[in-house]
């Protein structure tokens, strides 16, 4: 028996590849199937089952394409209503893969079809669980994502999740290994550990959700402080339920190379968004006017989903040379399949063709320290409110990037302001969005708060409530 965790940091997502005696199973595969097909061929094994722990909201799974290519059936737990061929397994049902067994443990609560798959080894001993979004390391799945479909409140679902954990997971032995679907950084939980594998015994000791005295306390604990889910989540659920265009078709379309003239014409004749995936350190020096910067070197796919939202939005890509395929692939993982082409030769070709370019006013933290007048100049901190609460520039306003569509309406275009995040990635996203909407009277700070903290700029760890409200 062999178990491989295939972890994708950008999505904080874990897929699992399992082999035993010539047969294989894959749990929660990502959109692109090539890595799995290569493993199957290399190991000379037959894919027998594709297991899905639930209908994922934060990414598009590769289950449909993988099943078409291999003939392996897709297995969900109870209550799964797919619009393609799948097995909706019963609670307690078992599936053989070589010499091992996968047992279905129906664990609703995150969603009503959520299922944990218990792997029993060659001797029949409970070895590990693939817990999906039911149990994370340090946390449990948020209970607010399925409430519309289930006609329930998130409190109702949290109560169901409590029963699932206590009746199905907690009775398992302490040495059972926990393989979750996500780790720290995922929007599917709020308190996840950076580790991606642990024992159930350790989780029983330190996971706050597993240590609540009763159901009422559990419901309060897991629902407290939940941020609104990203807007694209519902669209990804629909794609995972209904099926989608093959990844190869999406990739071929996105890999269409457009000359600067063709690219400009496409931008003018369609409603395509120009998405620049270069590093923010390159973007600010020059970019196509109205382009939005979301760099590959960061939480690319989640920010695309959170800020663009509509997975059907036509997209034109500007990338570093050689990063075109990676950009299309990572967009497809969160369902953004409508990439209509990319700029051939990158931004250098755009400049060489004599096309118009724009820049962002970026200064160093040292320059900021020299010129800012605390209490007089407006400083906007776009980090999450929890980051801001830890420490921030004195008198700075907190305007999280995820809420930019709300707070941008409060900006006075005549009033200059400084903008920063933690390191420069998010603030360049914000800067590009602001300029695309006509706001230009601002300065972005390179290196963000990490760099500012090394200067003499006054800082405070006290959250003034008036500063968290609209200006």
N, C-alpha and C positions, 0 to 999 in steps of 0.2 A: 504493500500500500504506500502511495505517495500523495502528499497534499501540498500544493503550491499556492501560496497567496500571491495574486497579481495585483499589486497596489498602484493606483494612479493618484499621485499627489495633488494634481490640480483639482480633482473632484473629491479628494479624500475618500476614495472608493476602493473597496476590496472585492475582487472577483476570485474564484477558487477553481483550481484545476486538480482533479482527483483521478488517480489511476490505480487499478488493481487487476492483476492477472489478465492483461490484454484488453481490458475495457476501461472506459473513462466517463466521468461526469464533470460538468461545469456548472458552477453556481454563480448567478448574477453577472453574466458576461457583459463587457463593454460593447459599444456599437460596432467597432471594426473587428472582423472575424479572423484576419490573417494571423495574429499571434497564436490563436487557439488552433487553427488549422496546421500551422507549422509544428506546434507541440505534438499534435496527434500523429502527424506524419513521422516526426523524429522518433517518437516512442513506439511507433507501429501499433497503435491501439485504436479501437473503435469507440466513437462517442456513443454511449448508450442513452444518456439522459441529459437534458438541460434543465436545471432547477432554478426557479425564480421564487425568491422569498416573498415578493409582493409586487404590485404595480408601482414601479419606481417613479418618483416625482422629479428628482434632481438630475436625472440623466436618462438617455434612451438606451435601453439594453440591446444587446446583439442577438437576442434569442431567436427572432424571426429569421434573419439571414442565416444564422448558424444552423437552424433546423432544416432550412431549405437545402443547404450545402451538404449536410451530413445524413439527413433522414432521421436524426435523433428527435424524439418527442420532447415537447416543452411541458414541464410539470409545475403547476401551481398548487397551492393548498386549497382548502374548501372556500367556497363563495367567489371563486375567480371566474368572471364572465368575459372570456376572450372573444374577439371577433376573428380568430384564426384557430386552426386546430391546436388544441392543447389538452392535457390531462388535468382535471380539477380533482386532486387526490382527496381521499377521505382522511380524517384524523386517525392516526395510528397506522396508516397504510405503509407498507415497506417496499423498497425497490432494491434489487440486487445489482451490484456493479462488481464484477469479478468475485472476489472472496469476501467483500464487505457489504454492509447493508445500510441504506439510508431510510430512516423512519421519519414519517411526517408528524410533527407536533404543531397542531393548529394553535397559533398564539395571536389572536386578534387584539386590536387596541390601537396600534399605530395606524393600520387600516384593517378592514374586516377580513380580508383574505390573507393577512400577514401570517407567515408560517416559518417556524424554525425547523431546520433539518438536522436530525440527530444521526451521526455516523457511528455505526457499531463496527468494530474491527473484525478480523478473521476469527477471533475466538468468541465473538458475540458481546464483547465488553463495550460499554459506552465510551467512545474515544473523544468526540468533539461535537460541538454544535455550530452550524452556520446560522447565525441568529438574525441575519438581515437587519431590519430597523427595529426589531423588538427589543433587543438588548445590545447596547453599545458598551464600550469600556469606559466606566465612569458615569454612564448616563443610560437613558432609555429613549426609544423613539418618541418624537413629539406626537401628541394625540389630536392635533388640530387640522391635519391635512385632509382627512377623509370625511369630515363632518357633513359636508353638503351631500356627498354621494350616499352616506349612511343615514341621513336625516337625524343626526344626533349632535349633541353639543360636544365640545372637546372634553368636558367633564365626564360625560357619559363614556366616551372612548377611553379616557384615562382610567376609569373604574374597570372597564373590560380588560385593559392592559394589566392592571394590578392583579386581576384574577388569573390571567394568562401566565404571568411571571411566577406567581405563587403556586399555581397548580401544575405547571408544565416544566418550568425551568429550575426553580429553587429546589425541588426534590432530587435533582440530578446530583451525582457525586462531585465533590470538590475538585477532583483531579481532571474533570472534563474540561477540555480546551474550548475557549470561546473565540470564534472567528466572526467578527461583525462585518456588516456591509460598509460601514463608514468609520472614519476616525476624526481627530481634531481638525476643525476647519469646515466641516460639512454643516450646511444649514438644516440638516435633518435632526439635529440635537443641539443642546446648549452647553454641555459640560463634559465633552468627550476628552479622553486622555490622548496624548500623542502616540502612545504605544498602539499597536494594531493587533496584538495577540495577547491573551492572558488566560489564566485558569478561572474557572467559575468560582472556586473557593476564594480567590483573592477579590473577585467582584462582590461576593457576598459580604466581605468584610468592609470594602471601601466605597462601593457604589452607593451614593446618597439615596438613589431611588429604591434600592433593595433593603434599605435600613429604616424605612418609615414604620412607625408603630401600628398603623392601621390604614385602611383604604382611604379614609377621609384625608389623612395627612399626606398620603401618596399623591392623591389627586391635586391637592394644593401645591405640593412641591414640584410636580412635573409640569404643571400649567403656569406656574409663576414665572414671570419675566420672559415669556416667549415673544420673540420679535415676529412681525408679520412675515409670512413665507414669501419668497421671491415670486413675482408675477408669472413666470414661465412654468412653474411647477404643474399647474393643471394641464397645460398643453403637452408636457412630457408624459403625464399619466395617460392622456388620450392616445398618444402615439404607441405607448407600450401595450395598451389594450387593443387597439385597432390594427396595428401594423404600420409599416412605413416604407418609403422608397428604399431600394437597396443601397447600401453604402457605396458600392462601386459606381452606381449611377450618379449619386451625389458628388463623389470625388471627381469623376470625369467632367462634370459640369463646372465645378469650382476650379479645376485646373485649366480652364480655358484662358489662354494668355491674350491680353488686350493691349494693343499699342496705346501710347498716350492719347492719340486722337480718338481711338475707339473707346478707350476708358472714359474720356471726357464726354463723348457723345452718349454713352450708356448712362452716365450720371445725370446728364441733362434730360434724356428721353424716358427715363424710368424714375421710380421713387426709391431707388436703391440708396442705402446708407453706405457711405465710404468708411470702412473699418480699417484702421491702421494698426497692425499688430507688432510693429517695431518697438524696441526698448524706448522707454520715456526719455532717456538721455539723448536719443537720436531724434525722436519726434519733435521735441520743442525747438530744435534748430531749424526745422523746415518741414512742412507737410502740405498736403492738398487742402485748400480752404474748405471748411465745414466737415473735414474728416474727424472721426471720433477715435481717440487713442485708447486701446485696451491691449496692453502688451502681452505677448506669449509668456514672457518671463515673470509670471505672477499667477494669481487666481483667475486666469483668463476666462474659462468657460462659465464659472459661476457669475462673474461680473457681466459677461455678455447676456446671460439669461436674466439677471436682475435688472439691467438697465435698458436693454433693447426689448425684452419681454416677448414680443410677437415672433414666434418661431418661423412664421411665413414671410417675414420682412426680407425683401431682396437686399443682398449685400454685395458690394464690390470691395475686393481686398487689396490692401497695400501691405507688403511684407518685406522682411529681409530676404535677400536672394537665397533660395534653397529652402525657405520656410513656408512655401505656398501649400504644400501637401499637409504639413503639420497643422497649419491654420484651418484648413478645410476639415480635417479629421477632428480636431478638437471642437470646432463649431458643431459638427454632426453629433457629437456625444451628448449635446444638450438640445438636439432637435433643430438646430438652425441649418436647414438643408438647402435654402434658396440662395446659395452663393452663385452669382451669375458670371463670375470671372475675376481675374486678378491682373494687376498692372505689370505688364511684361517689362523686365529690367528694373523693377522697383522704383523708388522715389528718384533715384539718380536719372533714370530715363525721363521722368516727368520734367525735371529741371533742364536736362539736355534738349528737350523739345521746346524750351522757352515758355513753359506754362507758368501760370501764377502760383505763388506759394505763400504760406502764412507761417508765423512763428508765435511762440508763447513767451511772454516776459517772465523769465526765470532768473532768480538770484540765489546766491549761496546763503546759508544760515548766518555766516559772518557778516555779509552785507545787510541782511535783515536786522541783525543785532545793532548795527551801526545807525541805521536810518529809522527804525520803528520807534514811535512815540506811544508807549503803553498808556491807554486811557484816552488817547486822541485818535490814533489810527485804528481802523477796524481790522481784526484778525479773525479769520474763519478756519476753524479746526474741523476737518471733515472725517475724522476717525469715528469709530463707533462710540456710543455714549459711555460704554464701560472703559474704553481706553482714555477718553477725555476725563472721566471721573478719577482715574488713577493719578494723573498729573497733566497739567496743560499750561499754556502761556497765560499769564495773568491777564484778565479782562477779555480773553478770546471767546468767541461764540462757537457753540457746537452745532454743526450742520452735517450729519452723517451723509456720506456719498450715496448710500442706498435710498435716501429720501430727497435727492437733488431735484426731482420733478416737483416736489412741494415747496422747498425753500427757495428755489431759484426765483419764484414769483415775488419774493420779498426783497430781492436785491435792488438797490437804487443804482441804476447804470451811471449816474453822475458821481457817485461816491467811490473813491478808490478803496480797495481792500487787499489784504494779503491772504493767501490760502495755502494750507499745508495739510498733510496727512502724517503717517508715521515715517515713511521713507521716500516718498515721491511717486510711487506707483499710482495710488488712488487720486492724488491731487492733480496728476497730469490727465487722468480720465476726466475729472471734474473740469479742468481748464479747457479741454477740448470741447466738452459739451457746452460750457459757458460761451466760448467764442462762436461755436456753431449757432448759438441762439442770439448772438449780437452783443454779448457782454465782453468788453475789452479793457475796462478800467480796473485791472487787478494785476497782482504780481504773485507768481507761484514760487514756493521756496524749495529749492533742491535739498534732498536729504531729509525733509520733513522734521518731525519733532525729535527724532533721534539726533539729528545734527543740531537743532536748536537747543537741545538740552545741554550741549557741550559749550554753549556760549553764555554770556551774562544776562541774557534776556530774563526778566522776572517770571518766575513760574509759581504755580500754586497747586495744591492737591485738594483744595476746597472747591466744591461745585456750587457756584452761585446760581440759583434757580433762574434768575432773570436772564442769565446768559444762555440758558438752554431753550428759551422761548424765542419766537420770531422777532427780529429787530423792528 
